[in-house]
């Protein structure tokens, strides 16, 4: 059973990854394997997150893969500088995502998801089904002038961003609580 929204958050998070042995070449791989990792689930809601912007674009962003070195290196650099995580800004100066989470903003017209090459997360898709939203290019200056911002993935749910670089962000916007409650109310699914 995989733990999904609406199930007990005292249970564990499980992660499933499929891979093959490429001893002779990927075109000859015939023995697929599944790697399952288990870790305790986070107590939700998690405290707000301070992020530092980092110029980074993930390789093949639309595909979930194990190539996380660059993303985790960016996270480490942000932590060394006193932040908790990294928020990626591409070569086009547009905000995209974090290393292991999607980001969205609360703007004048509601929820704004960055129009950028990102890994389309499960939690992002669920939240987009719940309420009104739109996708638009978001520059760093745009992001820092939004009413609020949040990170989201299956482990953290909806986690407010308390600062982007040294610019404070509101963590008590009513839409954040509404999204968090709606996410936690989603029924879990047995796999």
Phi, psi and omega in degrees: 000132175262136181280123180234173182308143177091350176267176182294127179277003172275350177283182182266155169270136177240143179236133182244132178224132177260142177207165177232161176272118183260041185302322182249352179140147183298332180286346180253006182291122182231001185237079182290150179232157175236127176258125179244125175245146182231137175213157179299144178285152178286152171279119183258146359281151178275156180294157179303157188244131173265125183238150175248135178285140181224134177285110182198143173227126183288151175290135178044066189299332183281355182243127176283123182214176183275000182282069184258007184305310182298317180294317180287330174295318177297319177299315180298316179299319178296318180295320177300327179276006175095007177260173181261339180196176181248142173248124187277138173235127184279177178298338178275007181066021178256141176290141180238294188194180171259181183297323181225024182208155172272160178233148174216165185229154173257111181248191180301325183256025179098212185281131179239120173262134181299136173274100184199166175285111182223165169282116181287101185287154178297313182295320176303313181297319178296316180294325178292333176283336185283317188216177180293140179198168170212164180248135181205153173299136180233112175280168177299318178298319176301312183301317183287348178252007176286163179292324181198168178214154177212152173260151180210135168199180186290340179275321186256353182065240177245111184241117181298147170264125181272340178200144169244113192057232180260014180265115179292147178238147177293136179248359184244020180297136183302328179295329178296314179295319179298315179295316180300312180296319180295320179296313181293338180275350180297138180291143176287169183224129177276134178242000000 
